[in-house]
Amino acid sequence: MADSQLELRALRILVVDDDENIRFAIAMCLESDGHKVVVAGTIEDALERAAAEAFDLIFLDVRLGMQSGLDYIKPLLDSNPWTRIVVITAFASIETAVEAMKRGATDYLPKPFEPAQLLLLTRKVAERRVLERKVEALQRTLGEMDVEADVSTSSPLWRDSIELARGIATTSVPVLIRGERGSGRGRLARAIHAWSWRSQGPFATVSLDGRNADEIEAELFGAGGGDNVGAIAFCQGGTLLLHEIGSLPARLQPRLLTLLRDKEYERQGQATRCSVDVRIIASTSADLSAEVTAGHFRVDLLMALTITQIDIPPLRHRPDDILPLAERYLAMFSRERAHPIVGLSRDAAFILKNHSWPGNLRELRNTMERAALMCQSDLISLDDLPADLMSGAEKTEAEPAGRYRIGDLVPLKTIEEAHIRQVLASAKTLRRAATILGVNASALCRKLKRLDEESDNGKPSE
């Protein structure tokens, strides 16, 4: 019971009835149960309200003066496709109920009715809405979830960012998350949503990178009166993540600024503004200040987004997190195999920790998925890792591969090291590189480890 009560949230309800006393009584009853209620005495007023605001539930009287409420079920649903309509009337009949259901109504409530009946029906709609939102949110985020269920870290830099995120999660201010691609910006955004009071509401992600303005407009603001209500309306009471906000087309930037400032937006193809309660989290891998200077991004929009700014350090700046994350990914992929993998060999762990991970978490995840597929034992070995992960293949700024030639007046060991690194950079797998060099993979790893240690200690080549 406690869990059910925790999940239920206040509904936004529209009551349409030409009897002022009935409107007042219904509103008082529903507001006492914590819901937000708007009333309308005419169908014209109701249609205007429905076009300007999103409602979860509409109580619609069948007799509205000389008009029939049944004729306006479809127009109301066109404005609020996600709403539930309950028809109320003093002229109850089976025929009326059937006709109302055919036109899209959810339920039927005959007058007179007791407050308990009204509240029971409303709570059933609230329970159903919670389930629907959970299913919708799952469908929208399916395939986007990172393996980490938490954001634990050994990095002071990352820990500071996480604590800042926890601190602002309970507010509704916009958040800008900055970080390299693949660094976990989406994961942090979902964590902020989970830590907030909006956690029972929907969470959705809209990627702006590489898309034209019309596509983005339709996904964000909806497509007219069709089934696509848009990500903004979908996220009512929840959180919307805008990935790569620097790619937002110039003509849509004023509309996002209006949403941030006024909690209102214009649905595509409609001139009337809609009110919405949604938290905006934006992410970027670009320098937005440079985009402002270049005239590609509005300075007032940047100021509105940077009320709270969180920076995510790249994976190479948090080396102590690499192996725990790799093992967590490995545990996930291992569960999908009949033959379990228990961990990493010593040499494989060394390679993983010393790689610079330009693709950050995404690259690490893909690497562990590939390794799990290649592995034929219960430990990930060097043979299961791609050759370009060898740490020496990237630590060659002082002596880049291919710089030296046979006959150059340098020690033999220097020529050998340059040759090894060049082969590693070109070979598709570590095993292939070892075969070309005429050594086994373990020996090759030990040789590179020794070379790296000598380089780090400043020991000259002999």
C-alpha angles and dihedrals in degrees: 000000000000092000091050092050090048092055097048116092135186115281127221104233133188118202115200115189133131092218108089093201092054092047090051094047094049092046093050092049095048095042090053086060091054101261127135109239131195120185132207128187097194135040090239090057090046093053091048091050093047091051092051101042139034115242129191095199136019124195106204125190114220094216113054104168106288092344131088117232089210090070090061101049092094096046089050091050091048089060094040108025091171096053128105118225123208116192116217125191145152090222099070119182138150090241092055092048093050092047091049091052091048090055093051107273117145100209146355128233120188123210131274098045134166122243088244090060091050093049094045092053092046092050091051089054090048091052092049091047091054091053092046092050091050091052092046092048091049091051093048094049100036109130094015098085118110117221094246113099089187139026100236115156144168092213117103089206093054092041091057091051091049093050090051090050092051091049096054096037093090092055128074099227118129115260130210115203115197124195146116120285112280093017095120104266091143091048091053092047091053089048091054089051092049092050093050133082085251091070092107090054127078126284121202138172127214116190113210099183117114096359132118125245096253093055092048093046092052093048095046103036102026132244108276116274096336131109092276101089092172133246093273094058091040090057094055105148091008143068134288121200117204108199117210095005090185088074094060106125115249094242092057096047095083090052092053089048090054090051092051095046104036105020087235135112141174116244113229111274094013129096097202117095119235124213116229138173107216133138116228120214116181128192132197140179091187131083101256092189088061089048089054091050090050090052095245098111132043115246092214090053090050090051091050091051097046097061081110120018124183124189122207114207115227117254092252088064092056103048094161089065095055100082097041089051092046091051091049092052089045091053090054095050092041090060088062092059130079088220110058123222114217102193151297129315116239093253093046090051090051092052093048095049094049097048114103094224101214087181091052118200093351092056092046091050093050091047093053092046090053092045091052090053093048097044116107097178137044093270131060106241135188090266090063094057127080114254094239090068091071104119093224092060089072104032097074105103091119094044109018118198113268095022095113129060133201106272095032111135095250132110116281090241090060091055090047093052093048090050093049093050093047091052091048091051091052103038117091095219138022091241090054091050091050091049091052091049093045097239135103121259095250092052090048091052092049091050092051092046090054092047091050092049091050091049092049091049092049093242110161121235113258 
